[in-house]
Amino acid sequence: MMCACGMQAGIKKINKMNTEILGSVLQVVALVVLAYPLGRYIAKVYKGERTWSDFMAPVEKWMYKLCRIDPTEEMNWKKFLVALLTINVFWFFWGMILLVCQGWLPLNPDGNPGQSPDLAFNTCISFMVNCNLQHYSGESGLTYFTQLFVIMLFQFITAATGMAALAAMFKAMAEKTTKTIGNFWVLLIKSCTRILLPLSLVAGFVLILEGTPMGFDGKMELTTLEGAQQTVSQGPTAAIVPIKQLGTNGGGYFGVNSSHPLENPTFLTNMVECWSILIIPMAMVFAFGFYVRRKKLAFTIFGVMLVAYLVGVGCAHYYEMSGNPRIDEMGIAQNIGAMEGKEIRIGAAGTALWSQTTTVTSNGSVNGMHDSVMPLTGMFTMLNMMINSWFGGVGVGFMNYYTFIIIAVFISGLMVGRTPEFLGKKVEAREMKIATIVALAHPFIILVGTAVASWVFANNPDIGWLNNPSFHGFSEMLYEYTSSAANNGSGFEGLGDNTYFWNFTCGLVLILGRYLPIVGQVAIAGLLASKRYIPESAGTLKTDTVTFAIMTFAVIFIVAALSFFPALTLGPIAEYFSL
């Protein structure tokens, strides 16, 4: 009898494990299938063609009139960047003032105080660069007012900023010869009204149906099963969570982000949120193909990104579902995987998929603690952010890949004795220099930041930063700067990061990691766009082939991945072999 019960329990666990893996497979399939039509729609929006969302045109015209914007004005790449940086500076000061003064502002039923200037600085910088490096706890560190008019507002604006920059690059690549790359303000507003807002409404409706709170009441007083009293925060959660995912920001409304049962209550909401993280970055690749009429090239780029993403997903599933060898040694069964730091309603597979999805993008949300995943799963999460080119954040992910295309075109052209060209434009020394600076700046700011932090900690061991010693402690510091530079925001949460040192150094890395690539990439696109168009000939290097795709992957791997392997060896790899 006992044997039969044990067998039934084992079968149930196996079925649960298989169901979780099937859920991961279905999510990936849904992403790939739906990204294609969404990409076509995005291309139509940016080209100004007729779409079902044209009913938003009167609202957009009203916004242009209110802000005194001429929607017909065309900008060169310098004027475009000035507009982009100006609006970001304005919203930074807006956020700083509101965060410091939030204790005196309305919609604060729980009486949360204002943030300190250094914490407000880090919070503003973090969300302005489309990151969510939260050195505060969501529900207690902010009020409903600042959640809506700082965090949610920034999540729309910063996502739309990246999308507008990429749309400008689309125009630059599509035109044979042009001095202008579009109107930043028009592209920014259309990204919000016609792409981000509709998708957010759909996702928000699903969350409300599944039990995510949407209101402005204060904390609930509850009685637990043990008879104890507990307070539970509420608020306009369902309004904020969709855009945090779709805009690849990831800032948690609650301190524990999407592992919170009110922010992510069911397996269905987990699937919807995970899908929301990657759908726009995937669609932007297809949008590029439709916009420049190079669908084969888009499929080639998408294929490289998808394969790299699936390698990480496969490895993460293997390590998390295999369980922890230390627990195996204790004779404890792990039939449903390594469950430390994970939610039972989501499971090890759901957390494994999320960990890779959120780190191949600039979305820092978590549905489990990355600090407690298996060492090599943690390595892949860091490696995704170190490479920072597999889909990436909305807009900026493809732009990072574009940087490596320029480098690959230049190197390939020299190797085979052909003129380095991309989409009919010569790639010369100036473009190559900018691309090289952008590509090398990423590992530079991560490794230098980690080295400085390690030196400070080694000389001040009582400083109290690390809750974990040795290899994992080093990984915590490496992860923090990697997450900052990639504008991701997730963390190995054993790190005590709400200090002057971490707030300011991470803030600096956040700025460099966001704006240096955008400025460089838009500059390259603008410089190439102004050059004379050269029709393709027998001597033109083909960029839509498998061979060139492999070449681009090799360049990314050598420049963006191998730079970090010595550091990874000291962190997660050493920790793996210590188990």
C-alpha positions as CSV (number, residue, x, y, z in Angstrom):
1,M,0.0,0.0,0.0
2,M,2.7,2.4,1.0
3,C,4.7,1.4,-2.1
4,A,1.7,2.2,-4.3
5,C,1.2,5.6,-2.7
6,G,4.9,6.4,-3.2
7,M,4.6,5.4,-6.8
8,Q,1.6,7.6,-7.3
9,A,3.4,10.6,-5.7
10,G,6.4,10.0,-7.9
11,I,4.2,9.9,-11.0
12,K,2.6,13.2,-10.0
13,K,6.0,14.8,-9.5
14,I,7.1,13.6,-12.9
15,N,3.9,14.8,-14.5
16,K,4.4,18.2,-12.9
17,M,8.0,18.4,-14.2
18,N,6.9,17.5,-17.7
19,T,4.0,20.0,-17.5
20,E,6.5,22.8,-16.5
21,I,8.9,21.9,-19.4
22,L,5.9,21.8,-21.8
23,G,4.9,25.2,-20.6
24,S,8.4,26.6,-21.4
25,V,8.3,25.0,-24.9
26,L,4.8,26.6,-25.6
27,Q,6.0,30.0,-24.4
28,V,9.0,29.9,-26.8
29,V,6.8,28.7,-29.7
30,A,4.2,31.5,-29.0
31,L,7.0,34.1,-29.0
32,V,8.4,33.0,-32.3
33,V,5.0,32.7,-34.0
34,L,3.6,36.0,-32.8
35,A,6.8,38.1,-33.2
36,Y,6.5,37.9,-37.0
37,P,3.1,39.6,-37.4
38,L,3.9,42.1,-34.6
39,G,7.1,43.0,-36.5
40,R,5.2,43.7,-39.7
41,Y,2.8,45.9,-37.7
42,I,5.7,47.8,-36.0
43,A,7.3,48.4,-39.4
44,K,4.0,49.9,-40.8
45,V,3.7,52.2,-37.7
46,Y,7.2,53.6,-38.2
47,K,6.8,54.0,-42.0
48,G,3.6,55.9,-41.5
49,E,1.4,53.4,-43.3
50,R,-2.2,52.7,-42.5
51,T,-2.8,50.4,-39.5
52,W,-5.7,49.5,-37.2
53,S,-4.3,51.9,-34.6
54,D,-4.9,55.0,-36.7
55,F,-7.7,56.0,-34.4
56,M,-4.9,57.3,-32.1
57,A,-3.9,60.0,-34.6
58,P,-6.1,62.7,-33.1
59,V,-4.6,62.0,-29.6
60,E,-1.1,62.3,-31.2
61,K,-2.0,65.5,-33.0
62,W,-3.2,67.0,-29.7
63,M,0.1,66.0,-28.0
64,Y,2.1,67.6,-30.9
65,K,0.2,70.8,-30.5
66,L,0.5,70.8,-26.7
67,C,4.3,70.3,-26.9
68,R,4.7,72.6,-30.0
69,I,6.2,69.8,-32.1
70,D,6.3,69.9,-35.8
71,P,5.6,66.3,-36.9
72,T,6.7,67.0,-40.4
73,E,10.2,68.1,-39.4
74,E,13.1,65.8,-40.4
75,M,16.2,65.6,-38.1
76,N,19.8,64.8,-38.9
77,W,21.4,62.4,-36.5
78,K,23.0,65.1,-34.4
79,K,19.7,67.0,-33.9
80,F,18.0,63.6,-33.2
81,L,20.5,62.8,-30.4
82,V,20.1,66.3,-28.9
83,A,16.3,65.8,-28.6
84,L,16.8,62.3,-27.2
85,L,19.3,63.4,-24.5
86,T,17.3,66.6,-23.7
87,I,14.1,64.8,-22.8
88,N,16.0,62.2,-20.7
89,V,17.7,65.0,-18.7
90,F,14.4,66.7,-18.1
91,W,12.7,63.5,-16.8
92,F,15.7,62.8,-14.6
93,F,15.2,66.0,-12.6
94,W,11.5,65.4,-12.6
95,G,12.0,62.0,-11.0
96,M,14.6,63.3,-8.5
97,I,12.3,66.0,-7.2
98,L,9.3,63.7,-6.8
99,L,11.2,60.9,-5.1
100,V,12.9,63.1,-2.5
101,C,9.5,64.8,-1.8
102,Q,7.2,61.8,-2.1
103,G,6.5,61.8,1.6
104,W,4.5,65.1,1.2
105,L,2.8,64.2,-2.1
106,P,-0.7,62.6,-2.4
107,L,-1.6,58.9,-3.0
108,N,0.5,57.8,0.0
109,P,-1.9,56.0,2.3
110,D,0.9,54.0,4.0
111,G,2.9,57.1,4.9
112,N,6.1,56.1,3.1
113,P,8.9,58.7,3.5
114,G,10.9,60.4,0.7
115,Q,14.1,58.8,-0.5
116,S,17.6,60.1,0.4
117,P,19.3,62.1,-2.4
118,D,21.8,59.4,-3.2
119,L,19.1,56.7,-3.4
120,A,16.9,59.0,-5.5
121,F,19.8,59.6,-7.8
122,N,20.4,55.9,-8.3
123,T,16.6,55.2,-8.7
124,C,16.2,57.9,-11.3
125,I,19.3,56.9,-13.3
126,S,18.3,53.3,-13.1
127,F,14.8,53.8,-14.5
128,M,15.9,56.5,-17.0
129,V,18.3,54.1,-18.7
130,N,15.5,51.5,-18.8
131,C,17.0,49.5,-16.0
132,N,15.5,48.5,-12.6
133,L,18.5,48.3,-10.4
134,Q,16.4,48.8,-7.3
135,H,18.3,49.6,-4.2
136,Y,15.0,50.0,-2.4
137,S,12.1,47.7,-1.6
138,G,9.2,48.5,-4.0
139,E,6.1,48.6,-1.8
140,S,7.9,50.4,1.1
141,G,10.3,52.5,-0.8
142,L,7.8,54.3,-3.0
143,T,4.3,55.8,-2.8
144,Y,1.4,55.1,-5.2
145,F,2.1,58.6,-6.7
146,T,5.8,58.0,-7.5
147,Q,5.0,54.4,-8.7
148,L,2.7,55.9,-11.3
149,F,4.3,59.3,-12.1
150,V,7.9,58.3,-11.9
151,I,8.3,54.6,-12.3
152,M,5.5,53.8,-14.7
153,L,6.0,57.0,-16.6
154,F,9.7,56.2,-17.0
155,Q,9.0,52.7,-18.1
156,F,7.0,54.0,-21.1
157,I,9.4,56.9,-22.0
158,T,12.7,55.0,-21.7
159,A,11.3,52.0,-23.7
160,A,10.0,54.3,-26.3
161,T,13.3,56.1,-26.4
162,G,15.1,52.9,-27.4
163,M,12.5,52.1,-29.9
164,A,12.6,55.5,-31.5
165,A,16.4,55.3,-31.8
166,L,16.1,52.0,-33.6
167,A,13.3,53.3,-35.9
168,A,15.7,56.1,-36.9
169,M,18.3,53.6,-37.7
170,F,15.8,51.6,-39.8
171,K,15.2,54.8,-41.8
172,A,18.9,55.5,-42.2
173,M,19.5,51.9,-43.4
174,A,16.4,51.9,-45.7
175,E,17.3,55.1,-47.6
176,K,19.8,55.1,-50.4
177,T,21.3,58.4,-49.4
178,T,19.8,60.8,-46.8
179,K,20.9,63.5,-44.4
180,T,17.9,62.9,-42.1
181,I,16.8,60.0,-40.0
182,G,13.3,61.0,-38.9
183,N,11.6,63.0,-36.1
184,F,12.5,61.8,-32.6
185,W,9.3,63.2,-31.1
186,V,7.0,61.5,-33.6
187,L,8.8,58.1,-33.2
188,L,8.7,58.5,-29.4
189,I,5.0,59.2,-29.2
190,K,4.0,56.5,-31.7
191,S,6.0,53.9,-29.9
192,C,4.0,54.7,-26.8
193,T,0.5,55.1,-28.2
194,R,0.5,52.5,-30.9
195,I,2.8,49.7,-29.6
196,L,3.4,49.8,-25.9
197,L,0.0,51.1,-24.7
198,P,-2.2,48.6,-26.6
199,L,-0.1,45.6,-25.5
200,S,0.0,46.8,-21.9
201,L,-3.8,47.1,-21.8
202,V,-4.1,43.4,-23.0
203,A,-1.6,42.1,-20.5
204,G,-3.1,44.2,-17.7
205,F,-6.6,42.8,-18.4
206,V,-5.2,39.3,-18.0
207,L,-3.5,40.1,-14.7
208,I,-6.6,41.7,-13.2
209,L,-8.7,38.6,-14.1
210,E,-6.1,36.4,-12.4
211,G,-6.1,38.4,-9.2
212,T,-3.4,41.1,-9.4
213,P,-4.6,44.1,-7.4
214,M,-5.6,47.4,-9.0
215,G,-6.6,50.1,-6.6
216,F,-5.4,52.9,-4.3
217,D,-6.3,51.4,-0.9
218,G,-3.6,51.2,1.8
219,K,-2.2,48.0,3.4
220,M,-4.6,45.1,4.2
221,E,-4.8,43.7,7.7
222,L,-4.9,39.9,7.5
223,T,-5.0,37.1,10.0
224,T,-2.7,34.2,9.1
225,L,-3.5,30.5,9.6
226,E,-1.5,30.6,12.8
227,G,-3.7,33.4,14.1
228,A,-1.0,36.2,13.7
229,Q,-1.7,39.6,12.3
230,Q,-0.1,40.6,9.0
231,T,-0.2,43.6,6.7
232,V,-0.1,43.2,3.0
233,S,0.6,46.0,0.5
234,Q,-1.7,46.6,-2.4
235,G,-2.0,49.4,-5.0
236,P,-2.2,49.9,-8.8
237,T,-0.1,46.8,-9.4
238,A,-1.9,45.7,-12.6
239,A,-1.3,49.1,-14.2
240,I,2.5,49.0,-13.7
241,V,3.5,45.3,-14.2
242,P,2.6,45.0,-17.9
243,I,4.7,48.0,-19.1
244,K,7.6,46.9,-16.8
245,Q,7.7,43.7,-18.8
246,L,6.8,44.9,-22.3
247,G,9.2,47.8,-22.0
248,T,12.0,45.4,-20.8
249,N,12.5,47.5,-17.7
250,G,11.5,44.9,-15.1
251,G,11.2,47.2,-12.0
252,G,9.2,45.3,-9.4
253,Y,6.1,46.9,-7.9
254,F,6.8,44.8,-4.9
255,G,10.3,44.3,-3.4
256,V,10.5,40.6,-4.5
257,N,9.4,41.5,-8.0
258,S,7.4,38.9,-9.9
259,S,8.0,36.2,-7.3
260,H,5.4,38.1,-5.2
261,P,2.0,36.3,-5.3
262,L,0.1,39.5,-6.0
263,E,2.4,40.7,-8.7
264,N,2.5,37.3,-10.4
265,P,-0.3,35.2,-8.8
266,T,-0.7,32.2,-11.2
267,F,1.2,30.1,-13.7
268,L,-0.9,31.8,-16.4
269,T,0.2,35.3,-15.3
270,N,3.8,33.9,-15.2
271,M,3.5,32.8,-18.8
272,V,1.9,36.2,-19.9
273,E,4.6,38.2,-18.1
274,C,7.5,36.0,-19.4
275,W,6.0,36.3,-23.0
276,S,5.7,40.1,-22.6
277,I,9.4,40.4,-21.8
278,L,10.6,39.1,-25.2
279,I,7.8,39.7,-27.7
280,I,8.8,43.3,-28.7
281,P,12.6,42.6,-28.9
282,M,11.9,39.6,-31.1
283,A,9.4,41.6,-33.2
284,M,11.9,44.4,-33.7
285,V,14.2,42.1,-35.7
286,F,11.4,41.2,-38.1
287,A,10.3,44.9,-38.2
288,F,13.8,45.7,-39.5
289,G,13.4,43.1,-42.3
290,F,10.0,44.6,-43.3
291,Y,11.2,48.2,-43.0
292,V,14.3,47.9,-45.2
293,R,12.8,45.1,-47.4
294,R,15.6,42.7,-46.4
295,K,13.5,39.9,-44.8
296,K,16.2,37.3,-45.5
297,L,18.8,39.3,-43.5
298,A,16.3,39.7,-40.7
299,F,15.7,36.0,-40.6
300,T,19.5,35.4,-40.5
301,I,19.9,37.8,-37.5
302,F,16.9,36.3,-35.8
303,G,18.3,32.8,-36.2
304,V,21.6,33.7,-34.6
305,M,19.8,35.4,-31.6
306,L,17.3,32.5,-31.2
307,V,19.9,29.8,-31.2
308,A,22.0,31.6,-28.6
309,Y,18.9,32.2,-26.5
310,L,17.8,28.5,-26.7
311,V,21.3,27.3,-25.7
312,G,21.0,29.3,-22.5
313,V,17.4,28.1,-21.9
314,G,18.4,24.5,-22.5
315,C,21.3,24.6,-20.1
316,A,19.4,26.5,-17.4
317,H,16.6,23.9,-17.6
318,Y,19.1,21.0,-17.4
319,Y,20.9,22.4,-14.3
320,E,17.8,23.5,-12.4
321,M,15.8,20.4,-13.1
322,S,18.8,18.2,-12.2
323,G,18.7,19.5,-8.6
324,N,21.5,20.5,-6.2
325,P,24.2,17.8,-5.8
326,R,24.7,18.9,-2.2
327,I,21.1,18.0,-1.4
328,D,21.5,14.7,-3.3
329,E,24.3,13.8,-0.9
330,M,21.9,14.3,2.0
331,G,19.6,11.6,0.5
332,I,16.7,14.2,-0.2
333,A,14.8,13.6,-3.4
334,Q,14.6,16.5,-5.9
335,N,12.0,15.2,-8.4
336,I,10.8,18.6,-9.3
337,G,14.2,20.2,-9.5
338,A,16.3,22.6,-7.4
339,M,13.6,24.5,-5.6
340,E,15.7,26.8,-3.3
341,G,14.7,30.4,-3.9
342,K,11.8,29.4,-6.2
343,E,8.0,29.6,-6.0
344,I,6.1,26.2,-6.1
345,R,3.4,27.7,-8.2
346,I,6.0,28.5,-10.9
347,G,8.4,25.7,-10.5
348,A,12.1,25.2,-11.4
349,A,11.5,25.1,-15.1
350,G,9.5,28.3,-15.1
351,T,12.2,30.0,-13.2
352,A,14.9,28.7,-15.5
353,L,13.1,30.0,-18.6
354,W,12.5,33.4,-16.9
355,S,16.1,33.7,-15.8
356,Q,17.3,33.4,-19.4
357,T,14.5,35.5,-20.9
358,T,15.0,38.4,-18.6
359,T,18.8,38.4,-19.1
360,V,18.9,38.2,-22.9
361,T,16.9,41.4,-22.6
362,S,17.4,44.4,-20.4
363,N,14.5,43.3,-18.2
364,G,15.6,42.8,-14.6
365,S,12.5,41.2,-13.3
366,V,12.7,37.9,-11.4
367,N,10.2,35.2,-10.5
368,G,12.8,33.5,-8.3
369,M,16.0,34.5,-6.6
370,H,18.9,34.4,-9.1
371,D,21.2,34.3,-6.1
372,S,20.0,30.7,-5.4
373,V,20.1,29.2,-8.9
374,M,22.7,26.6,-9.7
375,P,26.2,28.1,-10.4
376,L,26.2,27.5,-14.1
377,T,22.7,28.8,-14.5
378,G,23.9,32.0,-12.8
379,M,26.9,32.0,-15.2
380,F,24.5,31.9,-18.3
381,T,22.4,34.8,-16.8
382,M,25.6,36.9,-16.5
383,L,26.9,35.8,-19.9
384,N,23.7,36.9,-21.5
385,M,24.1,40.4,-20.1
386,M,27.8,40.5,-20.8
387,I,27.1,39.7,-24.5
388,N,24.1,42.0,-24.4
389,S,23.2,41.4,-28.1
390,W,20.7,38.5,-28.0
391,F,17.4,40.4,-28.6
392,G,18.2,42.8,-25.8
393,G,16.1,45.6,-24.6
394,V,13.4,47.1,-26.8
395,G,15.3,48.8,-29.6
396,V,18.7,48.8,-28.0
397,G,19.2,45.0,-28.3
398,F,19.2,45.1,-32.1
399,M,21.3,48.2,-32.0
400,N,24.0,46.4,-30.0
401,Y,23.9,43.6,-32.6
402,Y,24.2,46.2,-35.3
403,T,27.5,47.3,-33.8
404,F,28.9,43.8,-34.2
405,I,27.6,43.6,-37.8
406,I,29.6,46.7,-38.6
407,I,32.8,45.1,-37.1
408,A,32.1,41.8,-38.8
409,V,31.5,43.5,-42.2
410,F,34.8,45.3,-41.8
411,I,36.8,42.3,-40.8
412,S,35.2,40.0,-43.4
413,G,35.8,42.5,-46.1
414,L,39.5,42.7,-45.3
415,M,39.8,38.9,-45.0
416,V,38.4,38.2,-48.5
417,G,39.7,41.3,-50.2
418,R,36.3,42.9,-50.8
419,T,35.2,46.4,-49.9
420,P,33.5,46.5,-46.5
421,E,29.9,47.4,-47.3
422,F,26.6,47.1,-45.5
423,L,23.3,47.8,-47.2
424,G,25.0,49.6,-50.0
425,K,27.2,51.9,-47.9
426,K,31.0,51.7,-47.4
427,V,32.1,50.9,-43.8
428,E,35.3,53.0,-43.3
429,A,37.7,53.8,-40.5
430,R,35.4,56.4,-38.8
431,E,32.5,54.0,-38.4
432,M,34.8,51.2,-37.4
433,K,36.4,53.3,-34.6
434,I,33.0,54.2,-33.2
435,A,31.8,50.6,-33.3
436,T,35.0,49.4,-31.6
437,I,34.7,52.0,-28.8
438,V,31.1,50.9,-28.2
439,A,31.9,47.2,-28.2
440,L,34.9,47.5,-25.9
441,A,33.4,50.0,-23.5
442,H,30.9,47.4,-22.2
443,P,33.5,44.9,-20.8
444,F,35.7,47.8,-19.7
445,I,33.1,49.4,-17.3
446,I,32.1,46.0,-15.9
447,L,35.5,44.6,-15.2
448,V,36.9,47.9,-13.9
449,G,33.9,48.4,-11.6
450,T,34.2,44.8,-10.3
451,A,38.0,45.2,-9.7
452,V,37.5,48.5,-7.8
453,A,34.7,47.0,-5.6
454,S,36.8,43.8,-5.0
455,W,39.8,46.0,-3.9
456,V,37.6,48.1,-1.6
457,F,36.1,45.0,0.0
458,A,39.5,43.2,0.3
459,N,40.9,46.1,2.2
460,N,37.7,46.6,4.3
461,P,36.4,43.1,5.0
462,D,34.1,44.5,7.7
463,I,32.3,46.8,5.4
464,G,29.2,44.4,5.3
465,W,28.5,44.2,1.6
466,L,28.6,40.4,1.1
467,N,26.4,37.9,2.8
468,N,28.2,35.1,1.0
469,P,32.0,34.5,1.1
470,S,34.5,33.3,-1.5
471,F,33.4,32.6,-5.1
472,H,29.8,33.4,-4.7
473,G,30.6,36.7,-3.0
474,F,32.7,37.7,-6.0
475,S,29.9,36.7,-8.3
476,E,27.5,39.0,-6.5
477,M,29.8,42.0,-7.2
478,L,30.4,40.9,-10.8
479,Y,26.7,40.5,-11.3
480,E,25.8,43.9,-10.0
481,Y,28.1,45.8,-12.4
482,T,27.1,43.4,-15.3
483,S,23.5,44.1,-14.6
484,S,24.1,47.8,-14.4
485,A,26.1,48.0,-17.7
486,A,23.5,45.9,-19.6
487,N,20.8,48.1,-18.1
488,N,19.2,44.9,-16.7
489,G,18.7,45.5,-13.0
490,S,18.4,42.0,-11.6
491,G,20.9,41.0,-9.0
492,F,22.4,38.3,-6.8
493,E,20.6,39.6,-3.9
494,G,23.1,38.6,-1.2
495,L,24.8,42.0,-1.9
496,G,24.1,44.9,0.4
497,D,23.9,47.5,-2.3
498,N,22.0,50.5,-0.8
499,T,25.2,52.4,0.1
500,Y,26.9,55.5,-1.2
501,F,29.5,53.5,-3.0
502,W,27.1,51.2,-4.8
503,N,24.5,53.9,-5.5
504,F,27.0,56.2,-7.2
505,T,29.3,53.7,-8.9
506,C,26.3,51.7,-10.3
507,G,24.7,55.0,-11.3
508,L,27.8,56.0,-13.4
509,V,27.9,52.5,-15.0
510,L,24.2,52.8,-15.8
511,I,24.7,56.1,-17.6
512,L,27.7,54.8,-19.6
513,G,26.1,51.5,-20.4
514,R,23.0,53.2,-21.8
515,Y,23.9,56.4,-23.6
516,L,27.4,55.7,-25.0
517,P,26.1,52.8,-27.2
518,I,23.0,54.7,-28.3
519,V,25.0,57.8,-29.3
520,G,27.6,55.7,-31.1
521,Q,25.1,53.5,-32.9
522,V,22.9,56.4,-34.1
523,A,26.0,58.2,-35.2
524,I,27.2,55.2,-37.3
525,A,23.7,54.9,-38.9
526,G,23.7,58.7,-39.6
527,L,27.2,58.7,-41.1
528,L,26.4,55.7,-43.3
529,A,23.1,57.1,-44.4
530,S,24.8,60.3,-45.7
531,K,27.2,58.3,-47.9
532,R,26.7,57.6,-51.6
533,Y,24.7,54.4,-52.3
534,I,26.6,51.7,-54.0
535,P,24.5,49.1,-55.9
536,E,25.3,45.5,-55.1
537,S,27.7,43.7,-57.5
538,A,29.7,40.5,-57.7
539,G,32.2,42.1,-55.4
540,T,29.7,42.9,-52.7
541,L,30.0,41.0,-49.4
542,K,26.7,39.2,-48.8
543,T,25.4,39.8,-45.3
544,D,22.3,37.6,-45.5
545,T,24.0,34.3,-45.6
546,V,24.7,31.6,-43.0
547,T,28.4,32.1,-43.5
548,F,28.2,35.8,-42.5
549,A,25.8,34.9,-39.6
550,I,28.5,32.5,-38.3
551,M,31.1,35.3,-38.7
552,T,29.0,37.8,-36.8
553,F,28.5,35.2,-34.0
554,A,32.3,34.6,-33.9
555,V,33.0,38.3,-33.5
556,I,30.4,38.6,-30.7
557,F,31.8,35.6,-28.9
558,I,35.4,36.7,-29.2
559,V,34.8,40.4,-28.3
560,A,31.9,40.2,-25.9
561,A,32.2,36.8,-24.3
562,L,35.8,35.8,-24.1
563,S,36.6,39.1,-22.4
564,F,34.7,37.9,-19.4
565,F,35.8,34.3,-19.0
566,P,38.7,35.0,-16.5
567,A,36.2,36.8,-14.3
568,L,33.6,34.1,-14.7
569,T,36.2,31.5,-13.8
570,L,36.8,33.2,-10.5
571,G,33.0,33.3,-9.8
572,P,30.4,30.9,-11.0
573,I,32.7,28.4,-12.6
574,A,34.9,28.0,-9.5
575,E,31.7,27.8,-7.4
576,Y,30.4,25.0,-9.6
577,F,33.5,22.9,-9.1
578,S,33.4,23.6,-5.4
579,L,30.0,21.8,-5.0
